[in-house]
């Protein structure tokens, strides 16, 4: 049994769609699972990562999990969800997962350089101010405004979601350090053998086959510069109109907006210093605990 904790912008969707779904002896449920999770079941499963007991029912959750074990048969089971990290209650999440799956499981987390991951997350989510009160839903905000807002509420901030050491260390306490595995997104993209070997051992599969599946699909691109420019323009009309989701506009306009170079953000020196200070200590502990070469990829705390 494997629990894949899908960190945002760390190829979770590609792993779920291409690797888990197309490796014959694996059975994957959770996000984008094998097609056996109904909307109702999905709502119950997501309740594991909600503080309000109104949305978390241990009995119903266990019933759905047991159903998936029965469907899986002899196949190796993978539960995959990005909700684990976005929950921002890692000890509670680990405890609930242990209660439902037991301690005889392997934990997998893919991490990505926070400088890149935050910009990618902002481009896909934060730039459209989501979630927000309905009149301002999907209104454009700049990266600087978005980051400053995250700083105001650090205990619930999206920044905390990317504090990988803070998120993963409670899983070592609950499941045992030897059962927790952390792999670098950059190593998977650059086909580093040692990282693919970890996945091969976890999934009982040839790492070459897993890497081929992973690279068979182009990972989801960031929004284009045109889309972001159009977002800025339409935001002038907020709250007079209900904003469309710019990424999914169809027809000739949608094709035009989707074309051109992908959007990006150049972090200022002060922003980089803040992220260095915010993530640096945790990244150092993560690198030591899992023998990760964060320095070679310029992670916060290692980029000087």
C-alpha positions as CSV (number, residue, x, y, z in Angstrom):
1,X,0.0,0.0,0.0
2,X,1.3,3.4,-1.0
3,X,0.0,6.9,-0.1
4,X,1.1,9.5,-2.6
5,X,1.0,13.0,-1.1
6,X,0.6,15.2,-4.1
7,X,2.4,18.5,-3.5
8,X,1.0,21.2,-5.8
9,X,2.8,21.8,-9.1
10,X,5.0,18.7,-8.6
11,X,3.7,16.5,-11.5
12,X,0.9,14.9,-9.4
13,X,-1.6,15.0,-12.3
14,X,1.0,13.4,-14.7
15,X,1.7,10.7,-12.2
16,X,-1.9,10.0,-11.6
17,X,-3.0,10.0,-15.3
18,X,0.0,8.5,-16.9
19,X,2.0,6.4,-14.4
20,X,-0.5,5.1,-11.9
21,X,-3.3,4.5,-14.4
22,X,-1.2,2.7,-17.0
23,X,0.9,0.4,-14.8
24,X,-1.0,-2.9,-15.0
25,X,-0.4,-4.2,-11.5
26,X,-1.2,-0.9,-9.7
27,X,-4.7,0.1,-8.5
28,X,-5.0,3.9,-7.9
29,X,-7.8,5.7,-6.2
30,X,-8.2,9.2,-4.9
31,X,-7.8,12.1,-7.3
32,X,-8.1,11.0,-11.0
33,X,-8.4,7.4,-9.9
34,X,-9.3,4.3,-11.8
35,X,-12.8,5.7,-12.5
36,X,-14.5,3.9,-9.6
37,X,-14.9,6.9,-7.2
38,X,-18.2,8.6,-7.6
39,X,-18.8,12.3,-6.8
40,X,-20.4,11.2,-3.5
41,X,-17.5,8.9,-2.6
42,X,-15.0,11.6,-3.5
43,X,-16.8,14.0,-1.1
44,X,-16.5,11.5,1.7
45,X,-12.8,10.8,1.0
46,X,-12.0,14.5,0.9
47,X,-13.6,14.8,4.3
48,X,-10.5,13.2,5.8
49,X,-8.8,16.5,5.3
50,X,-11.3,18.8,6.9
51,X,-11.2,19.9,10.5
52,X,-15.0,20.0,10.7
53,X,-16.4,16.6,11.8
54,X,-19.5,17.5,9.8
55,X,-17.5,16.6,6.7
56,X,-15.4,13.8,8.1
57,X,-17.2,10.5,8.9
58,X,-14.7,7.7,9.8
59,X,-17.2,5.0,9.3
60,X,-18.3,6.1,5.8
61,X,-14.7,6.8,4.8
62,X,-13.6,3.3,5.9
63,X,-16.4,1.7,4.0
64,X,-15.3,3.4,0.8
65,X,-11.7,2.5,1.3
66,X,-12.6,-1.2,2.0
67,X,-14.6,-1.1,-1.3
68,X,-11.5,0.0,-3.2
69,X,-9.4,-2.7,-1.6
70,X,-11.9,-5.3,-2.8
71,X,-11.9,-3.9,-6.3
72,X,-8.1,-3.8,-6.3
73,X,-7.8,-7.6,-5.7
74,X,-4.2,-8.6,-6.0
75,X,-3.0,-5.3,-7.4
76,X,-0.8,-2.9,-5.4
77,X,-2.9,-0.1,-4.0
78,X,-2.1,3.6,-4.3
79,X,-4.1,6.3,-2.7
80,X,-3.2,9.7,-4.2
81,X,-4.4,13.1,-3.1
82,X,-3.2,16.7,-3.2
83,X,-5.6,17.5,-0.4
84,X,-3.2,16.1,2.2
85,X,-0.8,19.0,1.9
86,X,-3.4,21.8,1.2
87,X,-5.1,20.7,4.5
88,X,-2.2,22.3,6.4
89,X,-2.8,20.0,9.3
90,X,-0.1,17.4,8.7
91,X,-0.2,15.6,12.1
92,X,-4.0,15.3,11.9
93,X,-3.8,14.1,8.3
94,X,-1.2,11.5,9.1
95,X,-3.2,10.3,12.1
96,X,-6.4,9.9,10.0
97,X,-4.6,8.1,7.2
98,X,-3.0,5.7,9.7
99,X,-6.4,5.0,11.3
100,X,-7.8,4.0,7.9
101,X,-4.8,2.4,6.2
102,X,-2.7,1.2,9.1
103,X,1.0,1.7,9.6
104,X,2.2,-0.9,7.0
105,X,2.2,1.6,4.2
106,X,4.8,3.6,2.2
107,X,4.5,7.4,1.9
108,X,5.7,9.2,-1.2
109,X,6.1,12.9,-1.6
110,X,7.4,14.7,-4.7
111,X,8.9,18.2,-3.9
112,X,9.7,21.0,-6.2
113,X,11.9,24.1,-5.8
114,X,9.6,26.6,-4.0
115,X,10.8,29.5,-6.1
116,X,9.4,27.7,-9.2
117,X,6.5,25.9,-7.6
118,X,5.1,29.1,-6.1
119,X,5.2,31.0,-9.4
120,X,3.6,28.1,-11.1
121,X,0.9,27.8,-8.5
122,X,0.3,31.6,-8.6
123,X,0.0,31.5,-12.4
124,X,-2.6,28.7,-12.3
125,X,-4.5,29.8,-9.3
126,X,-3.5,32.9,-7.4
127,X,-3.6,35.2,-10.4
128,X,-7.3,34.6,-10.7
129,X,-7.9,35.3,-6.9
130,X,-9.4,31.9,-6.2
131,X,-11.0,31.3,-3.7
132,X,-12.5,34.7,-3.0
133,X,-16.0,36.3,-2.5
134,X,-18.0,35.8,-5.6
135,X,-17.9,39.4,-7.0
136,X,-14.1,39.1,-7.0
137,X,-13.8,35.5,-8.0
138,X,-11.1,35.1,-10.7
139,X,-10.2,38.7,-10.7
140,X,-6.6,39.3,-11.6
141,X,-4.1,40.1,-8.8
142,X,-0.3,40.6,-9.2
143,X,2.2,38.2,-7.8
144,X,3.4,40.8,-5.4
145,X,-0.2,41.4,-4.1
146,X,-0.8,37.6,-3.8
147,X,2.5,37.0,-1.9
148,X,1.9,39.9,0.5
149,X,-1.6,38.5,1.2
150,X,-0.1,35.0,1.9
151,X,2.3,36.6,4.4
152,X,-0.6,38.1,6.4
153,X,-2.0,34.7,7.2
154,X,0.9,32.4,7.5
155,X,-0.9,29.8,9.6
156,X,-3.4,29.2,6.8
157,X,-1.2,30.4,4.0
158,X,-0.5,28.6,0.7
159,X,3.1,29.1,1.6
160,X,2.8,26.6,4.4
161,X,1.6,24.0,1.9
162,X,5.1,24.3,0.3
163,X,6.9,23.9,3.7
164,X,7.8,20.4,2.8
165,X,9.7,19.5,6.0
166,X,6.9,20.8,8.2
167,X,4.4,18.8,6.1
168,X,6.3,15.5,5.9
169,X,8.0,15.1,9.3
170,X,4.8,14.2,11.1
171,X,4.4,11.3,8.7
172,X,7.7,9.9,9.8
173,X,6.5,10.1,13.4
174,X,3.3,8.2,12.5
175,X,4.4,5.7,9.9
176,X,8.2,5.5,10.7
177,X,11.0,7.3,8.9
178,X,12.0,4.3,6.9
179,X,8.5,4.2,5.3
180,X,8.7,7.9,4.1
181,X,10.2,8.6,0.7
182,X,10.8,12.1,-0.8
183,X,11.8,12.5,-4.5
184,X,12.7,15.7,-6.3
185,X,10.5,16.9,-9.2
186,X,13.6,18.1,-10.9
187,X,15.2,14.6,-10.8
188,X,12.1,13.1,-12.4
189,X,12.0,15.7,-15.2
190,X,15.7,15.3,-15.9
191,X,15.5,11.5,-15.7
192,X,17.9,11.0,-12.8
193,X,18.3,7.3,-12.3
194,X,18.4,7.3,-8.5
195,X,15.0,9.0,-8.2
196,X,13.3,6.7,-10.7
197,X,14.9,3.7,-8.9
198,X,13.0,4.8,-5.7
199,X,9.7,4.8,-7.6
200,X,10.6,1.5,-9.2
201,X,11.1,-0.1,-5.9
202,X,7.9,1.4,-4.4
203,X,5.8,0.3,-7.3
204,X,7.5,-3.0,-8.0
205,X,8.1,-1.9,-11.6
206,X,11.0,-1.2,-14.0
207,X,12.0,2.4,-13.5
208,X,12.5,2.7,-17.3
209,X,8.9,1.8,-17.8
210,X,7.7,4.3,-15.2
211,X,9.9,7.1,-16.7
212,X,8.6,6.3,-20.2
213,X,5.0,6.7,-19.1
214,X,5.9,9.9,-17.2
215,X,7.5,11.5,-20.2
216,X,4.9,10.3,-22.7
217,X,2.7,13.2,-21.8
218,X,3.6,16.9,-21.8
219,X,2.9,18.2,-18.4
220,X,0.2,20.9,-17.9
221,X,1.5,24.2,-19.1
222,X,1.2,27.5,-17.3
223,X,-1.3,30.0,-18.6
224,X,0.0,32.2,-21.5
225,X,1.1,35.8,-21.3
226,X,-1.9,36.6,-23.4
227,X,-4.3,35.0,-21.0
228,X,-2.8,36.9,-18.0
229,X,-3.0,40.2,-20.0
230,X,-6.6,39.5,-20.9
231,X,-7.2,38.7,-17.2
232,X,-5.8,42.1,-16.2
233,X,-8.1,43.8,-18.7
234,X,-11.3,42.0,-17.7
235,X,-10.5,42.6,-14.0
236,X,-11.3,46.2,-14.6
237,X,-14.9,45.2,-14.9
238,X,-15.1,43.5,-11.5
239,X,-17.5,43.3,-9.8
240,X,-19.8,44.4,-12.6
241,X,-19.7,41.1,-14.4
242,X,-19.1,37.5,-13.4
243,X,-15.6,36.6,-14.5
244,X,-15.1,33.7,-16.9
245,X,-12.3,31.2,-16.3
246,X,-9.9,32.6,-18.9
247,X,-8.0,29.3,-19.2
248,X,-11.1,27.6,-20.6
249,X,-12.5,30.1,-23.1
250,X,-13.2,28.3,-26.3
251,X,-13.4,29.3,-30.0
252,X,-11.0,31.6,-31.9
253,X,-10.6,33.9,-28.9
254,X,-9.6,31.0,-26.7
255,X,-7.1,29.7,-29.2
256,X,-5.5,33.1,-29.6
257,X,-5.3,33.7,-25.8
258,X,-3.8,30.2,-25.3
259,X,-1.1,30.8,-27.8
260,X,2.3,32.5,-27.4
261,X,4.8,32.2,-24.6
262,X,3.8,30.9,-21.1
263,X,3.4,33.4,-18.3
264,X,6.2,33.7,-15.7
265,X,7.2,36.0,-12.9
266,X,10.7,37.3,-12.0
267,X,11.1,37.3,-8.3
268,X,12.5,40.5,-6.8
269,X,15.6,40.3,-4.5
270,X,13.4,41.0,-1.4
271,X,10.9,38.3,-2.4
272,X,13.8,35.8,-2.8
273,X,15.2,36.8,0.5
274,X,11.9,36.3,2.2
275,X,11.4,32.8,0.6
276,X,15.0,31.9,1.5
277,X,14.3,32.8,5.1
278,X,10.9,31.2,5.2
279,X,11.8,27.9,3.6
280,X,15.5,27.7,4.2
281,X,15.7,26.0,7.6
282,X,13.1,23.4,6.7
283,X,14.8,22.6,3.4
284,X,18.1,22.1,5.2
285,X,16.4,19.5,7.5
286,X,14.7,17.9,4.5
287,X,18.0,17.6,2.6
288,X,19.7,16.0,5.6
289,X,16.9,13.6,6.5
290,X,16.4,12.3,3.0
291,X,19.8,12.9,1.5
292,X,18.5,15.2,-1.2
293,X,20.6,17.4,-3.4
294,X,18.5,20.5,-3.0
295,X,21.6,22.7,-3.5
296,X,22.1,21.5,-7.0
297,X,18.7,22.8,-7.9
298,X,18.9,26.1,-6.1
299,X,16.2,25.5,-3.5
300,X,15.6,28.3,-1.0
301,X,18.3,28.2,1.6
302,X,20.7,26.7,-1.0
303,X,20.8,29.3,-3.8
304,X,23.5,31.7,-2.6
